[in-house]
Amino acid sequence: MIYSYFSNFKAFIEGLVQQKNAVGFKYESAEYYLRAFDRFCMAKFPDETILSRYLVMQWAERKQAEGIGTCKNRLACIRELAKYMTGLGIDDAYVIPERLEGKTMRRVPHFFTKEELRAFFSACDRLKPCNRAKARQLVLPVLFRVIHCCGLRSCEVRLLRVEDVNLDAGKLAIRASKGPKDRIVILADDILQLCRKYDELVSRIFPERTFFFPTNTTGFYTCLIGAFDIIWKQAGIETYSGNKPHVQDLRHNFALVNVNNWVKAGENLNSKLPYLSMFMGHANLKSTDYYLHFVPEFFPVFKEKTRATFDALIPEVVNEKS
């Protein structure tokens, strides 16, 4: 249990978290939203003891500038809470209908130029400590580089525990990720050396820390989106092409660059994509194939080579039809 709860739904929230943990789910990300819901109830419905439709729909109202994906995750936690309560015989707990938040449209990733990455990581390296996160000048520069160099999900890197990081063998143990599934990620030599130096420095501030990338408050960074946006602004990058950059684009960039490099080197994508899929923790190859739609937009080499292959196949197709 990461957080403390104070609303009239305290016992049910704690019971849900304990149940999820008992069957093997970490549930840390969900706890973040459950704590927010607990605070919402304390502020808006301090005397309410029934998880009514009115209360739940007030919580379900989509916030300004909130993405559908975030809204979906926020509502899913309360849907699970209501199901847990009805399972205990509380029939008046309102269960949010599936897909109430609408269809999730996959966002087109932002591809970083070398200049943008250089400016962003330079801004990371200029960070200063603050009261709420006194080691952030050590944590964030390495954390964002690990996402970028290893293609990790932001939730995977922020929930890494000290015992999950083997700095002798250069391995990260990603546990109960999307699925939930476990996998091993191998660190390249340069990022491994960076992590070793970081571990030496941050251990002086948090000698008995639980998480590899700690903060002063919750133990791990609950919201990397905000931290990324602040650093991006400090980097002074006022103009860019495509969608607004997002922390998850560091992971997408990892996939796009690898696919392009393989094409440039004349590698067989059919043999390479399964490795990329396993490395990134995709449930199936369909998730990895998604990146093939975007590579031509960012890399002319990919577009030229794939077009040449297509043109070479045209005579064969014509001959077969004739």
N, C-alpha and C positions, 0 to 999 in steps of 0.2 A: 504494500500500500504506500503510494508516494505522497498523497495529499491527505489533509484532514477535511472533513465535511461537517457542516453546521446546520443545514436546512432540515426541515421535517422529513426529508427523504434520505437522510444520512444513513440509516440502517440498511435501506434497500440498495443504495449505491455501494456501500461497503460489502454487502452480501454478494452483489453482482461481480465486483472486482475479485473477491475471494473465490467465487465459483469459476471465473475465467482462469485465474491463476492455477486453480486445482487441476484443471484439465490441460494445462500446458501453455496457455496463452500468457504472454507478458502483460499485455493490455495497458502499457504505459501511455501510449498515444491516446487511447480512449479515455483514460483517466484525466487527461488534460481537458477534454470536452466535458466530462462529468463534473469536474471541479467548476468549470465555467457555468454549467447548468445549476450547480449547487448555489453559486453566488447569485445567479439570476433569480433563483427562487427566494433567496434571503432578501434581495432588494425589491422584487416586484410582488412576491406572494409569500411573505414571512409567516402567515398563519395558515396557509393552505396545507392540507394533509392528503388531499386526493389528487392524483395525477390526471387531472381533468383534460378534456379536449381543449377547452379554452386556454388553459395554462400551456399545454403542449404546443398549440398553434401559435401562441405568442412567442414561444421559443423558436418555433420553426420559421418564423418570418425571416426571409433572406436579408442579410445585412448589406449596407451600401458597399459596393466594390468587392463583395464576397464572391468568389468563384463557385461554380456549381459543384465542383469536386469537394471543396472545403465544406460547403453547406451539406452535401451528401454525407460526409463523415460525421459532421456535428449531429445530424438527425439520426444517423444509424445508431449512435450510442444511446440516445434516449429511447429509440425503438427497442433496443435490447433491454433497457431498464424496465420498460413497460411489460415486455414479455416475461422478464424475471418476476415481476410483481404479480402478473396474472397466474404464473406458475405456482405462486404461493397462495393462490385463492383469492387475490384481490381483483375482482372482476371489473371494477370501475376504473382501472388504470387504462388510459387511452393509448392504443398502439398506433403510431404514425403509419399511414398506408405506404406501401412500397412505391418508390419512384415519385413521391410527392414533390421532391426537389427538382424534378425535370430530368431530361435526358442530358447526360454528360457528353459534351463535344470535346474530342481530343484537341488540345491546343497545339498549334504549330510552334515548334521550339525556336528559340532565338539561337542562331549560330554566332559564337563569339569570334571576332577577328583577333589576330595576335596582338594588335594594339590595345584592344579592349581588355584582354586577359592581363596584359602587362600592367595596364593602369589599375585594374581591379585588385590584383595581388599586391601591387605597390601600395595601394590604399590600405589593404589588410595589414601590411607590415608597418604602417604608420599608426596603428591603433594604440590608444593609451588605456591603462586600467581604469575601471570605474568602481563605485561602491557596490553595485549589485553583481558585478562580475570582474573581480580584481585581476583575474588571469586571462581576460579576453584577448589581450595583446599577444598572448602565447597560444591560446586555444584556437581562435578563429582563423588565423593565417594557415595553420596546419590542417584544420578541419575541412576548410573549403578546398585545399589542395588535394586532400585525400578523396573527396567527392569527385573532383575533376580528373584525377589521375587513375582512379580505380572504378569509376562509373557506378558509385554506390548511390542508393536512395538516401535522401537527407535523413529519414527516420532511422536508417540502418547505421549511419555514422554517428548520429547523436546518441544512440542507445548502446554503443559499443562499451562494454565493460573492460576493466583493466585485464582481467583474465582471458578476454577474447582476443587480445593483441599479443602475438608472439613475436617479440622484437629480435629474438635470436634466429628463428627460422624465417622471419619475414612474412608472416601469415596473419590474416584477419579471419576470425571465426564469426560469420554472420549467422545469428541464431534466430529461429522462429520468425523469419522475415515474411514477406507477402506469401501467403499460402496456407499455413505457415511452413517454411522450409529452411533448412540449414545449408550453408555452403561455405567453402573456404576460398578466400581471395588472396592471391599472392601479390606482395608489394614489389614494385620495381626498386632497384638499388637506390636511386636518388631519393624517392619518397620514403624508403626505409630509413636511410640515414637522417632524413629530416625528422621522422617520428622518434628516432632514438634520442636525438638532441632535445626535441620537445619534451619527451618523457622525463629526461634528466632535470630540465628546468621546472616543469610544472609540479614534479614530485616534491620540490622544496616548498611549494605553497600548499599543496594538498597531499601530504605524505601518505594518507590512508584513504585516498579517494576510491569511490566505487566505479565511476565512469571514466573512461579514458579521456574524454573531453568534458571536464566538469565546469560548473558555475558555483556561485555562492548560495543560490536559492534552492532550486529543485534538484540539484545534482547533475542534471544534464540540460542542454539547451532545448526548451520546449518549442521555440519558434525561430527557425533559421531564416524564414522568409524576411522577417523584419530586420535581422542582422545583415542579411545580404543587401536589402534595399538601402540601408543606411550607408554601407560601405560603397555601394555602387554610386550613390549620390556624392560621397566624399571623393570618389575617383575623378569626378568632374567630367564624366562622359555625357554630354548634353544631347548629342545626336547619334542615332544608331538606326540600322535598317531592320525591318521586320517587327515582330512583337516585342513588347517590353521584356527585358531580361528577367529571368526567374532563377532562383537557386537550383531548381531541378534541371535547368538547361545545362548546368555543368556536367550532369550525368549524360544528358542527351548528346552533348558535345563529344564526350568520350566515345560513344557509339558511332557518331557520324564520321569522326576523324579516322577511326579504325577501319570502317567500311571503305572510305575513300582511299586510304593507304593500301589496302588489299587490292583494290581495283587498279590503282596506279602501278603496283608491283606485278600485276598480271596474275594474281592469285585466283583460285576457284572459290567464288562466294558460297556455293552450295556446301563446300567442305568447311569453310571458315565460320559461317553464321551459327552452327550449333555450339561452337566453342564460345562465341560471344554471348549467346543466349544463356548458357550455363554460368558464365562468369558474372553476368549482370543479374542473375536470379530470375529470369523470365519463366513464366509458367509453361510457355510453348513457343515454337518458332514464329508463330503469327505475331507475337509482340515484338520480336526482333525484326521481322520483315517490315514492320511499320516504318523503320528508319530509311528503308530504300526509297520511299516516296519523297524524302526530303534531301537526300544526298545530291541529286542532280541540280537542285536549286543553289547549292552552296559551292559545289566543286565542279568546275568545267571539265576536268579530266574524266570524272565519272560519266558525265553526260556524253562526252566525245567517244569514250571507249564502249559504252553500252550501245550507243547509236551505231557504231561501226559493226558491232556484233549483230545487231538487228538487220542492218543493211546486207550483211553477208548471208543472212538466212532467207532473204526475200527470193532469190533465184530458186532455192530449193522448194519453197512453198509454191511458187508459180509452176514449177515442173510437176509437183505432185498433183496439183489441180488439173493441169492439162493432160 
